[in-house]
Amino acid sequence: MSVPTRRFGRTGLAMPVLSLGGMRYQQSWSDLPADQITAASQQQVRATLQRAVAVGMHHIETARHYGTSERQLGWLLPEVPDAQRLLQTKVPPNPDPAVFEAELERSFERLGAQHLHLLAIHGLNLPEHLEQTLRPGGCLEVARRWQQQGRIGSIGFSTHAPLPLILEAIESDAFDYINLHWYFIRQQNGPAIEAARAHDMGLFVISPTDKGGHLHSPSPRLSELCAPLHPIVFNDLFCLSAAGIHTISVGAAGPADLDLHLEAVALLPEAPRLLPPILERLENARAETLGAAWLKSWPLGLPEWPDTPGGINLPVLLWLHNLLEAWDLESYGRARYGLLGQGDHWFPGANADGLDHSVSEDELLAVLGGSPWAEQIPDLLRRLRQRLGGSPSQRLITAD
């Protein structure tokens, strides 16, 4: 089979609906010297790239801070040719545009590239990141200069930001495309999709398999509810059936990781028949375990994490509670819970470990006056901590 393409918004590029993401096949999350890259690791990247080319996954996206990804990929691009290849990397903004430009130069060097079809400003997660990018003389001006020199095609951004900041970046009309989190378990960024469509932006869904619920190792409960489809296939169909989405990332560690995603593409014409019964089962399971009253009102009156004692991220923690209760997403919940407090601006706020220690129940209740569930929330957080607590996770600072 050959993966079909969609017009990638105003970039005009013919974008395959599956993109080869470069954050899992690399040897290391450190940018190792060339002589430390092993032949075995390089062969694995080669096999993955060859399989992607063979099935029509012409878009490859990586990032400056995906460890050895750019270096390993750059060595292989001339050896695994693809006349339709679309190459993308991502470079984070910096207060000093000269530092940003040096990072950009390093990406080109690592990739052995003279031209990139796509460059994303990586991680517009905070207001200062957007300001560093858009201000006169900022990072975008650097990227535009490279664009005018013919070294860069289209310029976009990737983000883990709150929705209002994402919308602000879109409304600036400065970007041609967006790398965005949106999948079945996380649909809060729906308004950003609509805004991107209004600006004719290309829309790339980030990490739908891993951040979409650890679908590579789904819970038995989720597998049962998604049958006859594998949860990866279900989620791919869900994403690719949504208006405005052009491509989803496949973070493959090896060529076999492409199989289920290719199955989803083959089933795309049948999505209108396959999705509704699965969606109904998933929603029924959520309603049965959590109750209609909770589902209707749980987000109401919750303070954001900067306004909560100890920085406890109540919206995220209660969302994890919902995923755990409804579909048993325990491995995903444990990873996300452990990342809170460790994830910087990529996954901000703290988990519930501080409750009853650095934060008293009375202090928490004092900021929950707007919640209809204020009295229940402290015990709910304690149960969540008991089930998901343990060793903290550590985020690789610029990984999606």
KEBA-762885 format. One record per residue (C-alpha): residue in three letters; chain; x, y, z. Coordinates in steps of 0.1 Angstrom, whole numbers. Example, Ala and Ser with C-alpha at 12.3 -4.5 7.8 and 13.67 -1.06 7.14 Angstrom:
BEGIN
- ALA / A / 123 / -45 / 78
- SER / A / 137 / -11 / 71
//
This chain:
BEGIN
- MET / A / 0 / 0 / 0
- SER / A / 10 / 36 / -3
- VAL / A / 0 / 61 / 24
- PRO / A / -23 / 88 / 9
- THR / A / -16 / 125 / 11
- ARG / A / -35 / 156 / 21
- ARG / A / -29 / 192 / 12
- PHE / A / -10 / 205 / 43
- GLY / A / -28 / 238 / 45
- ARG / A / -13 / 269 / 30
- THR / A / 21 / 252 / 28
- GLY / A / 7 / 236 / -3
- LEU / A / 27 / 204 / 4
- ALA / A / 12 / 170 / -3
- MET / A / 15 / 156 / 32
- PRO / A / 12 / 119 / 39
- VAL / A / -14 / 112 / 66
- LEU / A / 13 / 93 / 85
- SER / A / 46 / 111 / 94
- LEU / A / 77 / 94 / 106
- GLY / A / 86 / 109 / 139
- GLY / A / 122 / 109 / 149
- MET / A / 121 / 107 / 187
- ARG / A / 122 / 69 / 193
- TYR / A / 145 / 53 / 168
- GLN / A / 176 / 72 / 179
- GLN / A / 204 / 56 / 199
- SER / A / 205 / 82 / 227
- TRP / A / 187 / 112 / 241
- SER / A / 222 / 128 / 244
- ASP / A / 237 / 143 / 212
- LEU / A / 266 / 118 / 212
- PRO / A / 298 / 122 / 192
- ALA / A / 298 / 104 / 159
- ASP / A / 322 / 77 / 170
- GLN / A / 298 / 66 / 197
- ILE / A / 269 / 57 / 173
- THR / A / 268 / 19 / 170
- ALA / A / 264 / 0 / 138
- ALA / A / 234 / -18 / 153
- SER / A / 216 / 14 / 161
- GLN / A / 223 / 28 / 127
- GLN / A / 210 / -3 / 110
- GLN / A / 178 / 0 / 130
- VAL / A / 172 / 35 / 118
- ARG / A / 180 / 25 / 83
- ALA / A / 155 / -3 / 84
- THR / A / 128 / 20 / 98
- LEU / A / 135 / 47 / 72
- GLN / A / 135 / 21 / 43
- ARG / A / 102 / 8 / 54
- ALA / A / 87 / 43 / 57
- VAL / A / 99 / 52 / 22
- ALA / A / 86 / 19 / 8
- VAL / A / 50 / 26 / 21
- GLY / A / 49 / 63 / 11
- MET / A / 56 / 80 / 45
- HIS / A / 76 / 107 / 28
- HIS / A / 75 / 132 / 57
- ILE / A / 102 / 128 / 83
- GLU / A / 102 / 151 / 114
- THR / A / 128 / 153 / 140
- ALA / A / 142 / 180 / 164
- ARG / A / 175 / 196 / 174
- HIS / A / 171 / 182 / 209
- TYR / A / 160 / 146 / 200
- GLY / A / 195 / 134 / 210
- THR / A / 212 / 116 / 182
- SER / A / 182 / 116 / 159
- GLU / A / 193 / 144 / 135
- ARG / A / 229 / 130 / 132
- GLN / A / 217 / 94 / 126
- LEU / A / 191 / 105 / 101
- GLY / A / 215 / 128 / 83
- TRP / A / 239 / 100 / 76
- LEU / A / 212 / 79 / 60
- LEU / A / 192 / 104 / 39
- PRO / A / 216 / 101 / 9
- GLU / A / 217 / 63 / 13
- VAL / A / 179 / 59 / 14
- PRO / A / 168 / 83 / -13
- ASP / A / 132 / 95 / -17
- ALA / A / 123 / 119 / -45
- GLN / A / 91 / 130 / -26
- ARG / A / 108 / 134 / 8
- LEU / A / 96 / 162 / 31
- LEU / A / 121 / 170 / 58
- GLN / A / 113 / 188 / 90
- THR / A / 131 / 197 / 122
- LYS / A / 123 / 218 / 152
- VAL / A / 144 / 243 / 171
- PRO / A / 134 / 259 / 204
- PRO / A / 130 / 297 / 208
- ASN / A / 157 / 315 / 227
- PRO / A / 159 / 350 / 243
- ASP / A / 190 / 355 / 222
- PRO / A / 183 / 351 / 185
- ALA / A / 220 / 344 / 178
- VAL / A / 217 / 313 / 200
- PHE / A / 186 / 302 / 181
- GLU / A / 204 / 307 / 148
- ALA / A / 234 / 287 / 160
- GLU / A / 210 / 259 / 170
- LEU / A / 194 / 261 / 135
- GLU / A / 228 / 259 / 119
- ARG / A / 236 / 228 / 140
- SER / A / 204 / 211 / 129
- PHE / A / 213 / 217 / 92
- GLU / A / 248 / 204 / 99
- ARG / A / 236 / 173 / 117
- LEU / A / 210 / 166 / 89
- GLY / A / 235 / 173 / 61
- ALA / A / 208 / 194 / 47
- GLN / A / 209 / 224 / 23
- HIS / A / 171 / 229 / 25
- LEU / A / 143 / 220 / 49
- HIS / A / 108 / 219 / 37
- LEU / A / 95 / 226 / 72
- LEU / A / 109 / 242 / 103
- ALA / A / 90 / 244 / 136
- ILE / A / 97 / 267 / 165
- HIS / A / 98 / 240 / 191
- GLY / A / 78 / 244 / 223
- LEU / A / 59 / 277 / 223
- ASN / A / 47 / 268 / 257
- LEU / A / 49 / 301 / 276
- PRO / A / 41 / 337 / 267
- GLU / A / 78 / 346 / 268
- HIS / A / 84 / 319 / 241
- LEU / A / 59 / 335 / 218
- GLU / A / 74 / 370 / 225
- GLN / A / 109 / 357 / 219
- THR / A / 97 / 344 / 186
- LEU / A / 76 / 372 / 173
- ARG / A / 93 / 404 / 186
- PRO / A / 112 / 425 / 161
- GLY / A / 147 / 410 / 157
- GLY / A / 134 / 377 / 173
- CYS / A / 137 / 341 / 163
- LEU / A / 111 / 343 / 136
- GLU / A / 131 / 370 / 118
- VAL / A / 161 / 347 / 118
- ALA / A / 139 / 319 / 103
- ARG / A / 124 / 343 / 78
- ARG / A / 159 / 353 / 66
- TRP / A / 169 / 317 / 61
- GLN / A / 136 / 313 / 43
- GLN / A / 144 / 342 / 20
- GLN / A / 177 / 326 / 13
- GLY / A / 159 / 295 / 1
- ARG / A / 171 / 273 / 30
- ILE / A / 137 / 269 / 46
- GLY / A / 103 / 263 / 31
- SER / A / 74 / 268 / 55
- ILE / A / 76 / 278 / 92
- GLY / A / 53 / 265 / 119
- PHE / A / 54 / 259 / 157
- SER / A / 49 / 230 / 181
- THR / A / 33 / 235 / 215
- HIS / A / 22 / 221 / 248
- ALA / A / 8 / 255 / 259
- PRO / A / -26 / 262 / 274
- LEU / A / -53 / 268 / 248
- PRO / A / -54 / 306 / 251
- LEU / A / -17 / 309 / 242
- ILE / A / -21 / 284 / 213
- LEU / A / -49 / 305 / 200
- GLU / A / -28 / 337 / 203
- ALA / A / 0 / 321 / 183
- ILE / A / -24 / 310 / 156
- GLU / A / -42 / 344 / 155
- SER / A / -8 / 361 / 149
- ASP / A / -10 / 346 / 114
- ALA / A / 28 / 343 / 115
- PHE / A / 29 / 305 / 111
- ASP / A / 20 / 281 / 82
- TYR / A / 14 / 250 / 103
- ILE / A / 11 / 237 / 139
- ASN / A / 23 / 206 / 157
- LEU / A / -5 / 200 / 183
- HIS / A / -17 / 175 / 209
- TRP / A / -52 / 163 / 201
- TYR / A / -65 / 127 / 202
- PHE / A / -93 / 107 / 217
- ILE / A / -83 / 110 / 254
- ARG / A / -74 / 147 / 250
- GLN / A / -97 / 169 / 229
- GLN / A / -94 / 202 / 248
- ASN / A / -74 / 217 / 219
- GLY / A / -104 / 214 / 195
- PRO / A / -108 / 252 / 193
- ALA / A / -72 / 254 / 181
- ILE / A / -80 / 230 / 153
- GLU / A / -109 / 253 / 142
- ALA / A / -87 / 284 / 144
- ALA / A / -59 / 267 / 124
- ARG / A / -84 / 257 / 98
- ALA / A / -96 / 294 / 96
- HIS / A / -60 / 304 / 89
- ASP / A / -55 / 275 / 64
- MET / A / -27 / 261 / 85
- GLY / A / -13 / 226 / 82
- LEU / A / -21 / 205 / 112
- PHE / A / 2 / 178 / 125
- VAL / A / -9 / 157 / 156
- ILE / A / 19 / 151 / 180
- SER / A / 25 / 117 / 196
- PRO / A / -10 / 102 / 193
- THR / A / 2 / 67 / 204
- ASP / A / 23 / 75 / 235
- LYS / A / 7 / 107 / 247
- GLY / A / -26 / 93 / 235
- GLY / A / -27 / 68 / 263
- HIS / A / 3 / 44 / 260
- LEU / A / -15 / 27 / 232
- HIS / A / 15 / 7 / 224
- SER / A / 8 / -12 / 256
- PRO / A / -30 / -7 / 262
- SER / A / -49 / -19 / 292
- PRO / A / -70 / -50 / 288
- ARG / A / -100 / -28 / 295
- LEU / A / -92 / -4 / 267
- SER / A / -85 / -32 / 243
- GLU / A / -118 / -48 / 250
- LEU / A / -137 / -16 / 245
- CYS / A / -119 / -8 / 212
- ALA / A / -124 / -43 / 197
- PRO / A / -123 / -54 / 169
- LEU / A / -97 / -27 / 164
- HIS / A / -64 / -23 / 183
- PRO / A / -65 / 9 / 203
- ILE / A / -38 / 24 / 181
- VAL / A / -59 / 17 / 150
- PHE / A / -90 / 32 / 167
- ASN / A / -71 / 64 / 178
- ASP / A / -55 / 68 / 143
- LEU / A / -89 / 66 / 127
- PHE / A / -104 / 90 / 152
- CYS / A / -77 / 116 / 145
- LEU / A / -76 / 112 / 108
- SER / A / -114 / 114 / 105
- ALA / A / -115 / 148 / 122
- ALA / A / -118 / 178 / 99
- GLY / A / -86 / 199 / 97
- ILE / A / -61 / 172 / 106
- HIS / A / -36 / 164 / 79
- THR / A / -11 / 140 / 94
- ILE / A / -3 / 122 / 126
- SER / A / 31 / 113 / 140
- VAL / A / 43 / 77 / 141
- GLY / A / 72 / 75 / 166
- ALA / A / 87 / 42 / 154
- ALA / A / 116 / 25 / 172
- GLY / A / 117 / 0 / 144
- PRO / A / 100 / -9 / 111
- ALA / A / 74 / -32 / 128
- ASP / A / 61 / -2 / 147
- LEU / A / 45 / 10 / 115
- ASP / A / 23 / -20 / 110
- LEU / A / -8 / -10 / 131
- HIS / A / -7 / 26 / 117
- LEU / A / -7 / 12 / 82
- GLU / A / -37 / -10 / 91
- ALA / A / -55 / 22 / 102
- VAL / A / -48 / 39 / 69
- ALA / A / -61 / 9 / 50
- LEU / A / -93 / 11 / 71
- LEU / A / -98 / 49 / 67
- PRO / A / -127 / 45 / 41
- GLU / A / -145 / 23 / 67
- ALA / A / -141 / 48 / 96
- PRO / A / -177 / 61 / 95
- ARG / A / -189 / 25 / 101
- LEU / A / -161 / 14 / 125
- LEU / A / -159 / 43 / 149
- PRO / A / -194 / 49 / 162
- PRO / A / -199 / 16 / 181
- ILE / A / -165 / 19 / 197
- LEU / A / -171 / 55 / 207
- GLU / A / -204 / 45 / 222
- ARG / A / -188 / 18 / 243
- LEU / A / -160 / 41 / 255
- GLU / A / -185 / 68 / 265
- ASN / A / -208 / 43 / 282
- ALA / A / -179 / 29 / 302
- ARG / A / -169 / 64 / 313
- ALA / A / -205 / 72 / 323
- GLU / A / -210 / 40 / 342
- THR / A / -178 / 44 / 362
- LEU / A / -178 / 81 / 368
- GLY / A / -215 / 91 / 367
- ALA / A / -233 / 117 / 346
- ALA / A / -231 / 144 / 374
- TRP / A / -193 / 142 / 377
- LEU / A / -188 / 142 / 339
- LYS / A / -209 / 172 / 335
- SER / A / -193 / 193 / 362
- TRP / A / -159 / 180 / 373
- PRO / A / -139 / 209 / 357
- LEU / A / -161 / 236 / 371
- GLY / A / -144 / 260 / 396
- LEU / A / -110 / 244 / 395
- PRO / A / -81 / 268 / 400
- GLU / A / -52 / 266 / 376
- TRP / A / -20 / 252 / 391
- PRO / A / -2 / 285 / 397
- ASP / A / -32 / 295 / 419
- THR / A / -33 / 262 / 439
- PRO / A / -12 / 256 / 471
- GLY / A / 19 / 237 / 463
- GLY / A / 12 / 242 / 425
- ILE / A / -10 / 211 / 425
- ASN / A / -23 / 207 / 390
- LEU / A / -59 / 198 / 398
- PRO / A / -73 / 199 / 362
- VAL / A / -46 / 174 / 350
- LEU / A / -49 / 152 / 381
- LEU / A / -87 / 149 / 379
- TRP / A / -84 / 142 / 342
- LEU / A / -60 / 114 / 350
- HIS / A / -85 / 101 / 376
- ASN / A / -111 / 100 / 348
- LEU / A / -88 / 80 / 325
- LEU / A / -79 / 56 / 353
- GLU / A / -115 / 49 / 364
- ALA / A / -131 / 48 / 330
- TRP / A / -105 / 28 / 309
- ASP / A / -78 / 16 / 333
- LEU / A / -51 / 37 / 317
- GLU / A / -28 / 30 / 347
- SER / A / 6 / 29 / 329
- TYR / A / -2 / 62 / 312
- GLY / A / -15 / 77 / 344
- ARG / A / 16 / 66 / 364
- ALA / A / 39 / 82 / 338
- ARG / A / 19 / 115 / 337
- TYR / A / 15 / 116 / 375
- GLY / A / 53 / 111 / 379
- LEU / A / 61 / 138 / 354
- LEU / A / 41 / 165 / 373
- GLY / A / 67 / 185 / 392
- GLN / A / 95 / 173 / 368
- GLY / A / 83 / 185 / 334
- ASP / A / 90 / 222 / 336
- HIS / A / 69 / 241 / 311
- TRP / A / 63 / 210 / 290
- PHE / A / 41 / 195 / 316
- PRO / A / 37 / 221 / 344
- GLY / A / 24 / 219 / 380
- ALA / A / 28 / 194 / 408
- ASN / A / 12 / 160 / 415
- ALA / A / -7 / 153 / 447
- ASP / A / 23 / 141 / 467
- GLY / A / 24 / 174 / 487
- LEU / A / -12 / 170 / 500
- ASP / A / -12 / 164 / 538
- HIS / A / 25 / 173 / 539
- SER / A / 35 / 207 / 525
- VAL / A / -2 / 214 / 516
- SER / A / -30 / 209 / 542
- GLU / A / -65 / 198 / 533
- ASP / A / -78 / 231 / 546
- GLU / A / -54 / 251 / 523
- LEU / A / -67 / 231 / 493
- LEU / A / -103 / 235 / 502
- ALA / A / -98 / 273 / 505
- VAL / A / -92 / 274 / 467
- LEU / A / -119 / 249 / 458
- GLY / A / -149 / 271 / 467
- GLY / A / -161 / 272 / 431
- SER / A / -161 / 235 / 427
- PRO / A / -193 / 215 / 433
- TRP / A / -170 / 186 / 443
- ALA / A / -148 / 204 / 467
- GLU / A / -154 / 180 / 496
- GLN / A / -147 / 149 / 476
- ILE / A / -116 / 161 / 458
- PRO / A / -90 / 157 / 487
- ASP / A / -99 / 120 / 492
- LEU / A / -99 / 115 / 454
- LEU / A / -64 / 129 / 452
- ARG / A / -53 / 106 / 480
- ARG / A / -66 / 76 / 462
- LEU / A / -50 / 87 / 430
- ARG / A / -17 / 92 / 447
- GLN / A / -19 / 57 / 463
- ARG / A / -25 / 41 / 429
- LEU / A / -2 / 62 / 407
- GLY / A / 25 / 75 / 431
- GLY / A / 60 / 62 / 431
- SER / A / 92 / 72 / 414
- PRO / A / 91 / 106 / 396
- SER / A / 94 / 106 / 358
- GLN / A / 119 / 129 / 341
- ARG / A / 111 / 147 / 309
- LEU / A / 137 / 152 / 282
- ILE / A / 133 / 189 / 280
- THR / A / 124 / 193 / 243
- ALA / A / 108 / 160 / 236
- ASP / A / 73 / 159 / 223
//
